[in-house]
Amino acid sequence: MLNKILLIIWYVLRPKYYEHFFSLIIRKFLVNYDTVEYKKKAYDWAATNAVDYVEALKSLGLKGKVDGLDNDTITDARKLVAKSSVKMGGASHIHLLYDCVRLSKAKKVIETGVAYGWSSLAILKALIKNKNGKLFSVDMPYPGKKNENDVGIVVPQNLRKNWILIRKPDRPGIIKAISQAGGQIDLCHYDSDKSWWGRHYAYAILWKSLKSKGLFISDDIQDNLYFYEFTKKNLLKFAVVEYEGKFIGLIRKT
């Protein structure tokens, strides 16, 4: 009970997060699609459809040599993480992200969910390899964790000129990111609100902003059936990749 009270106080003192807070309250009265039963179905479906990430990229028409993020960059990033006093989420499949951005020749990228900034680092390094591009990242601090200063800490200063960090929740951060990107993007990496209702809000908006041949990537699709339902409803070709016991979904817009 005390933790809930502290959480409410945290939001009350931060008006810019009210829209997100109210959406969380409303969700309590909606159907729960994140139950253990749904999670099992989602996990089983993802596991059945998972392929090697090189095969996944080829199946989506991303051709070229697969390099992955270099070891020196990863080593430097780990040193920066070690300096943080706040525990945040782990790194996503940074090699997959790096190669997706590089091989798709993406110029405008949106990501949701930053934490230490592992995915941001991989995307920004790939944009440098592409010789041009901008990353628009949407993230809010973990309530009560006091991690504001640690968000994106693995991103070195020399990469930040191509990075716009929007310190807002998905509502209304995604809308702002799309607007700042000029209305259309080449690639999206979704790694924020992974609930069914969170995805229900974000997927459609991000998908609409994606250019033809653009790439949509979503982490932790085993948490619920939304990725499966989204691809089935819209008759979309997809690929699934397993990484450290979790699953990543990829869709290329045709």
Secondary structure in CASP SS format (residue, H / E / C, confidence):
PFRMAT SS
TARGET T0000
AUTHOR 0000-0000-0000
METHOD secondary structure of the structure
MODEL  1
M C 1.00
L H 1.00
N H 1.00
K H 1.00
I H 1.00
L H 1.00
L H 1.00
I H 1.00
I H 1.00
W H 1.00
Y H 1.00
V H 1.00
L C 1.00
R C 1.00
P H 1.00
K H 1.00
Y H 1.00
Y H 1.00
E H 1.00
H H 1.00
F H 1.00
F H 1.00
S H 1.00
L H 1.00
I H 1.00
I H 1.00
R H 1.00
K C 1.00
F C 1.00
L C 1.00
V C 1.00
N C 1.00
Y C 1.00
D C 1.00
T C 1.00
V H 1.00
E H 1.00
Y H 1.00
K H 1.00
K H 1.00
K H 1.00
A H 1.00
Y H 1.00
D H 1.00
W H 1.00
A H 1.00
A H 1.00
T H 1.00
N H 1.00
A E 1.00
V C 1.00
D C 1.00
Y H 1.00
V H 1.00
E H 1.00
A H 1.00
L H 1.00
K H 1.00
S H 1.00
L C 1.00
G C 1.00
L C 1.00
K C 1.00
G C 1.00
K C 1.00
V C 1.00
D C 1.00
G C 1.00
L C 1.00
D C 1.00
N H 1.00
D H 1.00
T H 1.00
I H 1.00
T H 1.00
D H 1.00
A H 1.00
R H 1.00
K H 1.00
L H 1.00
V H 1.00
A H 1.00
K C 1.00
S C 1.00
S C 1.00
V C 1.00
K C 1.00
M C 1.00
G C 1.00
G C 1.00
A C 1.00
S C 1.00
H C 1.00
I H 1.00
H H 1.00
L H 1.00
L H 1.00
Y H 1.00
D H 1.00
C H 1.00
V H 1.00
R H 1.00
L H 1.00
S H 1.00
K C 1.00
A C 1.00
K C 1.00
K E 1.00
V E 1.00
I E 1.00
E E 1.00
T E 1.00
G C 1.00
V C 1.00
A C 1.00
Y C 1.00
G C 1.00
W H 1.00
S H 1.00
S H 1.00
L H 1.00
A H 1.00
I H 1.00
L H 1.00
K H 1.00
A H 1.00
L H 1.00
I H 1.00
K H 1.00
N C 1.00
K C 1.00
N C 1.00
G C 1.00
K E 1.00
L E 1.00
F E 1.00
S E 1.00
V E 1.00
D C 1.00
M C 1.00
P C 1.00
Y C 1.00
P C 1.00
G C 1.00
K C 1.00
K C 1.00
N C 1.00
E H 1.00
N H 1.00
D H 1.00
V C 1.00
G C 1.00
I C 1.00
V C 1.00
V C 1.00
P C 1.00
Q H 1.00
N H 1.00
L H 1.00
R H 1.00
K H 1.00
N H 1.00
W E 1.00
I E 1.00
L E 1.00
I E 1.00
R C 1.00
K C 1.00
P C 1.00
D H 1.00
R H 1.00
P H 1.00
G H 1.00
I H 1.00
I H 1.00
K H 1.00
A H 1.00
I H 1.00
S H 1.00
Q H 1.00
A C 1.00
G C 1.00
G C 1.00
Q C 1.00
I E 1.00
D E 1.00
L E 1.00
C E 1.00
H E 1.00
Y E 1.00
D C 1.00
S C 1.00
D C 1.00
K C 1.00
S C 1.00
W H 1.00
W H 1.00
G H 1.00
R H 1.00
H H 1.00
Y H 1.00
A H 1.00
Y H 1.00
A H 1.00
I H 1.00
L H 1.00
W H 1.00
K H 1.00
S H 1.00
L E 1.00
K E 1.00
S E 1.00
K E 1.00
G E 1.00
L E 1.00
F E 1.00
I E 1.00
S E 1.00
D C 1.00
D C 1.00
I H 1.00
Q H 1.00
D H 1.00
N C 1.00
L C 1.00
Y H 1.00
F H 1.00
Y H 1.00
E H 1.00
F H 1.00
T H 1.00
K H 1.00
K H 1.00
N C 1.00
L C 1.00
L C 1.00
K C 1.00
F E 1.00
A E 1.00
V E 1.00
V E 1.00
E E 1.00
Y E 1.00
E C 1.00
G C 1.00
K E 1.00
F E 1.00
I E 1.00
G E 1.00
L E 1.00
I E 1.00
R E 1.00
K C 1.00
T C 1.00
END
